[in-house]
Amino acid sequence: MFENLSDRLERSFKILKGQGKITEINVAETLKDVRRALLDADVNYKTAKEFTEKVKEKALGQDVLNAVKPEQMMVKIVHDELAILMGGTASDINIKGNPAVILMSGLQGSGKTTFSGKLANMLKSKRGKSPLLVAGDVYRPAAIEQLKVLGEQIGVPVYSEEDNKNPVKIAKNAIQYARQYGRDLVIIDTAGRLAIDQQMMDEIESIKNAINPQEILFVVDAMTGQDAVNTAKEFNDRLNFNGVVLTKLDGDTRGGAALSIRSVVDKPIKFVGTGEKLDAIDVFHPERMADRILGMGDVVTLVEKAQEQYDEEEARRLQKKIAKNQFDFNDFINQIQQIKKMGNLKDLASMIPGVGKQIKDLDFDDDAFKGIEAIIRSMTPEERTNPEILNGSRRARIAKGSGTDVQEVNRLIKQFDETRKMMRKMTSGGGKQMMRNMRRR
């Protein structure tokens, strides 16, 4: 995400490369380029102007240490100001109440219905809530069906009234239903339009006034850039919403909405959608996003995603097998499954500092492990458990069974052997200590 902006900012900082110190002249030249980069990223003009003025003020007011190069100092100042621009710190969602009520708002096509399912799934699995999804879009029958499909996938009930065309009554009835059946969280999906109109705004304002929700979220497609910011302002003027949700952030190469929206509506970005899967939802962390924009990766989020899939008992069992050199292809394929659960591979790799830029032009298919899995699944149980028996004839049979060739099978076995050696080293010395530290978290 934000690849274009990251590249432009990197070029801007190069103006200071080789400079002995920060001066008014080289700062002005650098920030002129930074402002252009922000405007090209579809950042609001006023926001871009105010941002560069703040950076200039801080840059010229700093005593640059001898050990710190002007370019590095500028990166640090821009990083800190980017984080402040996007809100400074993460904002939590208010789910206190019995039931707590969350009202979703936004234009048609912004991803409200899908995000409603994602949010219900997240709050159910990570916060222990018992959500009820409410089909409040009475104009689009497909929206009701879509919400029911999502609800079935995540094991969350969906409240709908097929014959009722009054969304205010549906919302009120749904809250009563939640109280009756012990659901402590109600997420109400509402109708969108192709453009803002008076009827739409009156309707959602009526729903808000009738149910007094704990949280109103404005859902917007991040890729619409400056249009997203303008729409947010219109909705906020009527609803005074609590926070913003940026969907499709994984496809946004510019970043205009993420960088402008807080300064224009003075409301935090609370969540981002990062893919189509129901677990492709993240809390928005401004500092981490600033890291990613400036090519510093996002190790904290990567570790959090890994820990979500981390099973302490399984890790202990695996550590013992590795120490005894018994790590086999069954373990190998299990680790692949854990990695796949963490999310999009390219997005995960870009969280590693320095890697994002290297892989930006590469295509990472979600089926990147398909060939490896096919090869392993073409092995017999005995071969998976005892890789040492994989002779030439067995490898030829496995290649035929997996639709690959012997060279690919040989390559995988070689990679497996190298992985096994590396993992064995990890279980001795510092590696053991690291494993113990992980278990203490």
N, C-alpha and C positions, 0 to 999 in steps of 0.2 A: 504493500500500500504506500501511497504518496511518493512513488519512485521518482516522478518528474521533479517534484519539489526538492527531494533529497539531492538529486544531481545538481540542480541549479544552485542550491545553497552551498554545496561543496565547491563549486566553481567560484562563487562569491568570496569564500574565505581564502581562496588561493591568491587573491589580490594582495593579502597581507603577508604571503609567504616570502621569506627572505628579508622582510622589513625588520629593522633593529628595534623599533619601538612603535607604539600606537601614537599617531598624530591626527590632528583635525582633518588633514588632507586625505590620508589613506583610509580613515574611518568613513569619511563622507563618500569616497569612491566605493568602498565595500558595501555600505548600507544602501547606496543608490542601486546597486546590483541586487541586494537582498530584497529591496522594495519591489523591484521588477519581478523577481522570482515569486514573491507573494501574490502580486497582481496576476501573473501568468497562471498561478495556482487557483485563480478565481476567488481570492480573498477580498473581502470588502475593502474599498479604497481607503475609507477613513480608518479602518482597523490597521491596515498595512502602514499608513502614514504615522499613526500614533505609536505603533510597535517600533518602527525604526527610530523614531525620536527618543523613545525610552532607552533603546539599546545604545544610541549615540551618547546620551547623557551619562549612562553608566560607564561606557567604554572610556570616555574622556575624563571621567572622575576617578578612574582606577589607577593606582600605582602598580605597574606591571612588574612582577618580580623577575629578577634576572634569569631564574630557572624556567620561567614560563614564556613561551614565544607569543608574540602578538596574535598570531593566528589561533593559537590554543585558547588564549584569553577571550577572543571574540566568540569562539565556538561555545565556551562556557556561559558567557553573557546571553547569547542568543538562545541557548538551551533553557536557561532559567526563565527568560522572558516568554519563550514559547509555552512552557509549563504554566506560567501565570495566566497567559492569554487564554489557555484552554480550561482554566479553572483552578489550577494550583494543586488541589488534592481530589481524590475520588469522593463522590457523593453517594451516600447510602440511600436506599429506597425505604419509605415508611410503610411497614407492613404490620403496624400495631393496630389492633381493633379486632372485634369478634362479630362478623368477619371484617378483615381489612379489605377495602375496595380500591381497585386500581382501574382507572378509566383510560382507555387508549384513544388517541386522536391523531388525525393526519389525513393526507390526501389519498385518493384511490391509487393503488400501485406502489404505495410507500413501503408496504410489507407489514402492516398492522396485524393482520390475521396470523401470519407465520410467526411474527415476533411474540404475539400473545401466547402461542404454544411453547415457544422457546423459554419465555419468562416463567410460565407455569412449571415447566420441566426443571428449570434451574432452582426455583424456590422450593419445589417439592424435594429434590434430591440433596440440595446443599443447606437449606434452612429448615427442613422438616415440616413444611407447610402442607395443608390439604386443600389444594386449589379447586375452584370451580370456574370453568371457562363459560362465558356467556356470549351467545350469538346475537349481537345487537344490530347487525347490518340487515335491515329488513328489505332492502332494495335489491340485493344481489344474492339470489338463492345459492349460487356456487360458494359464497362466503360461509354460509351455514354448513354446507356439506364439507368444505375444506376444514373448518374448525372441528367438526366431528371426527374427521380422519386423523387430524393432529392429536385430538384428545385420546383417541383409541391407541395411537402409537406410544403415547407417554403415560397411559393409564390414568387419565384425568377426565372426570365427567364433564359433559357439555350441556348447558341449559339452553333450550330454544323453545320458541312458541311459533310454530309454522304458520298459524292462522292469525296471529296478532301482528299488526303493522305499526304498533305504537312502541317505539324503542324506550320511551320513558317508563311505561308500564312493565315492559319486559325486564328492564334493569331493576326496578323495585321488587318485582316478583322473584327475580333471581336471588336477590339478597335475602328475602324471606326463606326461600328454598335452602340456601346455604346454612342459615341458622337452624332450620328444621333438621337438616341432615349432617350437621357437624362439620361443615366445610369452613375453615378459618380464613380463607382468602378467595376473593372474587375478582376475576379479571374480565372486564367488559370490552369486547371488541365492538367498534362502532362503524357506521357507514362512512365511506370516503366519497369524494367527488373528483372529477377530472380537473376541476379548478375551484378555487374558493368562491362560494356563493352565499347569499344571505340566508337561504333556507337551511343550508348545511350548518352554518354557524349558530343559527337560532336553535336548531334541534339539539346539537351537542351541548349547548349552554343550558338548555332545559333539562337534559339528563344530569348534568353537573349539579344544578340547583336542587333537583329532586332527590339525589342520593348522597350528596356531600361526600365525595370520595376522599380517602386518605392521600391518594396520589393520582395526579393526572400526568400522563406521559405523552409527549408529542413525538410521533414516529415519522422520520423523514429519510428519504433515499439520499445517502451521502454523495452520490455521483451527480446529483442535480446542482451541486455547488452553490452559487450565489442565489439561485431560485429557492433553494432550501432555506436559506437565511431569511429571505423576504416572506416566505410562507410561515416560518416560525414566528415572525413578528406579528403577522396578522392573527394567528391563533392565540398567541400570548396576550394580545390586547383584549381578546374576548374571554379567554379561559383562565388566564393567569396560571398556566401549567407549572408543575414542579420540576420537570426535567425533560431532557431530550434523549431520544434514541436514534442513533445513526445506523441505518441498515446498509448492507452491501459495501461496507467499508473495505472489504478485501479487494473489491474491484476499482476502488478510488485511487487513481494515480496522482491526483492534484492535491486534495486536502482542504479546499476552500471552505467547505461547510464546517469541518471540525475546528478550523482555526478562527472562523468569524462568528460562529453562532453565539458563543458565550458573551462576547463583547456587545453584540447587538441586542440580545433579549435578556441578558443578565440572569440566565438560568443554566444550571450545569448540564453537561452531557453525562448521563448516568450509565447508559449501556451502549454497546456497539454490536451489530450483527456482522459476523466474519465468514459467512458461508451459508450453504443451504441446509446442512444437517441441523437437527434439533438441539445439538449441544454446541452449535457455533454461535455462542453468545458470550461476551466478556463484559465485566465491569470496566468502565472507562477510567484509566489512570493517566492524568495529564503528563506527569513526569515521565512515565514509561513511553508515552506516545512521542514526547519530545526526544527521548533517546532514539527511538526508531527513525524519526524524521531526519536526525543528524547522523544516522548510520552507526549508532552505538549499540544496536541490538536491544533485546529486552529479556535478559536472563531471568529476572524475577518471575515474569509471567511463564516462561518456559519451565522453570522449576515447579511452579504452582500446578501447571498442567500435568507434569510428570508425577507429582505427589498425589493428584486425584486418582491416578491409575495405580498408585503404589500400594502393594499388599505386603504388610510386614512379615507374615508367616511365609508367604511365597518367596520373599527376598531371602529369608533365613535358609529355606530349603535350597534355593538356587546357589547361595554362597557356599554351602557345604558341598554341593555337586561340583562347583567350579574348583574349589580347593582340592578335591579328589580327582580332578581332570575327568569328570563324568558328565560335563555339559554336553548335551546331545542335540540332535535336530528337532526333537520334540520341544526342548527348552527354547531353541532358536526361533521356531515358528510362534511360540507363545509370546516371546518378546516383540516379534513383529506385530502381533495382534494388539499388544499394549500401545505400541507407537502409533498405530493406525487410529486408536481410540482418542489419542491426544489432539487430533485435528488435521487440517491441511498441511501436507509435508513442506511445501514451499514457505508457508507462513511460519511454521515451526523453525525451519532452517534460518529464516531471516531474523529470528530472535537472537541468534548467536552473533556476537559482535564481529563485524568485518565480513560476515558471510552474505548479508543481504545484497550488497552491491555486486558480488561475484556471481550470484545466481539470478539476477533480475531478468536476464534474457533467456533463461532456461525454462522449459516447460516441465512442471512436476505433475504427472498424472496421478490421480488418487489411486490408480491401479499400478503404481510403480513397483509394488511388491508381488504383483500377480505372477510373474515368471518364476520368482524364487519359491513362492508358495506352491505353484504347480509342480516344480521339481521335487520339493520335499514330500508333497502328498503322493508322488509317484513311487516313493520308496516304500519298502515293506516295513512293518513295525520293528523288525530286527535290525534293518539297515539304519533306521532313524536313531535307534538306541545305541548301536555300535557302528559309527561311521568308518571305523578302521577296516571293515570288511568290504568296502565299496571298491571292488576291483574293476577292471576294464569291461567285462561282460555285463556286470550289474549297472555300470554307468551308461552303457549303450541302451540297455533296457529302460532305464529311468528317462533318458533323453527322448526315446520314442514315446513313452507313456505320457510325458509332459508337453509334447509338441515342441521341444527345443532340440538343440544339437549337443553332441558330447562336449564341445568346447565350453558351452554355457554351464553344463553340469560340472565340468572340471573347475571352471572359474569359481562357482559357488562353493565347492568343497574346499578350494584353496582359501577363499575368504573366510569360510567357517573356521578352518584351522587357525588362521591368523587371529580371528576374533577370540577363539578359545584360549590361545596363548596370552593375548592381551588381558583377558578377563582373569586369568589365573594370576597374572602379575598384580592385578588390582586387589586381590584378596590377601596379599602380603604387604607388610609395612604400612605405608601411608594409606593404601587402598582400604585396608581393614578399618583404620581409624575413621575414614570417610563414611564407610558403611554404618559404623556404630553411631556416628553423628546424625546420619539420616534417620536412623531408627528412633533417636531421641526427640526428633521434631514432632 
